[in-house]
Amino acid sequence: MTAQVDYLAVVFTATSGTSGEWLGSDEKETVQLMWQLVDVKNKKLGKVNELRIKPDLSDSEEKQEDEVEESTTEQHNSGADCVTTAENLETALNLFHLQLTNEVNSAGTGTSVCLCADGQLHIRQVIHPEAASKNILVPDCFYSFFDIRKEFKKHFPASDLKALNVQNMAESLGLPNEVAIVDPESILSPEVAVQQVQTMTSIVLALLSEPFCHIFSNPEKVNDKFESGTCSKMEKVSDNTVIRARGLPWQSSDQDIARFFRGLNIAKGGAALCLNAQGRRNGEALVRFVSEEHRDLALQRHKHHMGNRYIEVYKATGDDFLKIAGGTSSEVAMFLSRDDQIIVRMRGLPFTATHEQVLTFFSPEDGLKEMCPVSGGREGILFVRYPDGRPTGDAFVLFSCEEHAQNALKKHKEILGRRYIELFKSTAAEVQQVLNRYSSAPLIPVAPAPLVSVLPAMPLLPPPGTLRDCLRLRGLPYTASIDDILTFLGEFIHDIRPHGVHMVLNQQGRPSGDCFIQMTSPERALMASQRLHKHVMTSQRGQNSRYVEVFPCSAEEMGLVLMGGSLSHTHTRTQRSGTGLSPPPCLSPPSYSFAAAPQVLTAEAAAALYPPFGQMLLAPRPLPPGHGYYPAASAQLYMNYSAYYPSPPGSPTTIGFFPSPSALTSPGGLVRMPGLPYPTNGVKDIINAVQGYQYSAEDALVHAPVHTQDPSRTLLTQPKEWSPGEVSVLSSSLIGQSNGGDAPVMSLPLVNKPAGQFLDLSLL
């Protein structure tokens, strides 16, 4: 629309919540819609119309319904020429469109009409979001409007657009200003709303008159449909146009995101759903808007609701968006180049699946009228593959319309070959993200620097052919306990090593459904796996029961999974190759090259500075397969959010990491421990401090004051098995909590006495 319009409908909305610059930010319902028609050619004003909308009352508010009706009756003297009441928002919008059309037709001087509002909030943040949340069809007149602030700025370029309002615009034009200043956090009264509309119409008439002679053309547009598309990694995306939405439902699509941000213009292909390390949606999305203004309006929808879930909205960068939605594959670009296509993701395909099998899967069965033909035949199917050409079990399929896509989704979990197939509605950004994940470098280009640079590099995969004397239980009920696992094992509980049950928890501390058990011999582990595989386990704490898969594995494989890795095999047509393992998802595969982190200390410097401690770090004792496994602290330096952690009940408590010497030449001595917190828990704290260091039964532990002025001192008989290295490690232990809230760190200086070694623990 480039020519001057015939009529302007100056509109103003009010909600039951905040007003002013915070209008619509609290998700309150619209209770008032006011407008006045302006004849642009003749510079005449119509009557002021007020449309009052009854809010949707919940059960808790039904008692106040009579009070609401009484207050509405008292407010009929707001100053409007015509007052109408509507039962709900849908009725109000249709009534507004009908009355506006009748008034324009009765004037008879033109037919073109466009809305005019004070800023963006009334249309973009009030009408469209509430209508979208209630599934209301908005009349066409609400998809274009003039922002009176931007029209005013064309004649006053020095004015700040964000600081403009009706009051200062009227003052700049020399118009009488009768609008009262209202607190934005308070509810706007009908009288003030009428004054706002009358002042806005005066500003419009002033702009139409000399010396301005303003022409209202090129109104603001509100997108009525989200356009899907592709984004190249070489494209420049401004940091001021991207937001991150968090807390989305798992089944949400880009259309659901566009519905949540209805009223704001999202760029083409600007809704990108994020995936986690397993390729599943993690409830986050990156959204790119057409301008910074729309991004700022989107941030005001922080903690607005999508269904029963509130959505968090934060700022993001253009690089974040390109990592998720950007792609460089020509095959993907050709696949997504078709317009008006609905994408469906297939997951769990057999590795031998072909295009013909997928087409047959979506072909209608005999006697069924529901059609879901694949758009373009073979060209409408995209298989996801690894860089070496191996299939991943995922594919994307195009459908020509929403009806065909919905019919296709009804085949969710139907059988193709010998596997059931999962179907999800997908987006172009998800296609790019999945292809990038499987066919290119990881999303994080540089590995984080290690916490301690003197630690030696660790091999990611255990050597093949190790002793398989452990069991892996997969698919446990989430309420299963160690007692349930022991009951499930039955006669094989006598073959479990001490501290040999390891339940795997996720980062939130919840069971992951996996468990590892260390057996006394590989023969018993193999026999247990053959007898118990796919037997049903019942949990005592819940009514649910599930069949459990039981596999034999080695202690090294168990350790790899506890560090966050996975057990997967590399298949070929004739044989199984490789070690059967994949590195932890948080560790970089050896094919990726990262910049080496600079060392803080060399190995020689560390050994010279901390002689016992440095030697223990540089030469840790390897754990034999037959003992309980306890992962070293250095093995978790690169852990990420997807890694699993061993649960505390299954971790052994008697296995020490540091090497124990064969014998000591010096006799046992005393350990003096000054600087203990006062008051202290006594012997309990001291036992916790020396836990893991073995000493014989004749070693005495004495907790008594040594000095009358300093009662917080302790005498401890040094165990005969302790080496000087272990003593130095104990010297950095923490005991108790001091009055200041920080646990004291103690050192063990070694003092030679005639009676033997005398160790003094003093505060650093």
Salt bridges, closest charged atoms under 4 A:
ASP6 OD1 - LYS41 NZ 3.49
GLU21 OE2 - ARG149 NH2 3.22
GLU27 OE1 - HIS305 ND1 2.98
GLU29 OE2 - LYS134 NZ 3.02
GLU50 OE2 - ARG52 NE 2.54
ASP56 OD2 - LYS134 NZ 3.20
GLU87 OE2 - LYS54 NZ 3.48
ASP118 OD1 - ARG149 NE 2.79
GLU130 OE2 - LYS134 NZ 2.91
GLU151 OE1 - LYS154 NZ 3.38
GLU151 OE1 - HIS214 NE2 2.50
GLU220 OE1 - ARG124 NH2 3.28
GLU220 OE2 - LYS150 NZ 2.72
GLU235 OE2 - ARG288 NH1 3.03
ASP256 OD1 - ARG259 NH1 2.82
GLU284 OE1 - ARG244 NH1 2.96
GLU284 OE2 - ARG246 NE 3.17
GLU292 OE2 - ARG295 NH2 3.95
GLU293 OE1 - LYS150 NZ 2.98
ASP296 OD1 - ARG295 NE 3.05
ASP340 OD1 - LYS225 NZ 3.99
GLU356 OE2 - ARG378 NH1 2.55
GLU370 OE2 - LYS410 NZ 3.11
ASP388 OD2 - ARG390 NE 2.75
ASP394 OD2 - ARG345 NH2 2.57
GLU402 OE2 - LYS425 NZ 2.69
GLU414 OE1 - LYS411 NZ 3.92
GLU422 OE1 - ARG347 NE 3.27
GLU430 OE1 - ARG281 NH2 2.71
GLU430 OE2 - ARG345 NH1 2.95
GLU491 OE2 - ARG531 NH1 2.96
ASP495 OD2 - ARG524 NE 2.74
ASP514 OD2 - ARG472 NH2 2.75
GLU549 OE1 - ARG474 NE 3.03
GLU557 OE2 - ARG468 NH1 3.13
ASP699 OD1 - LYS720 NZ 3.61
ASP710 OD2 - ARG713 NE 2.70
ASP760 OD2 - ARG672 NH2 2.46
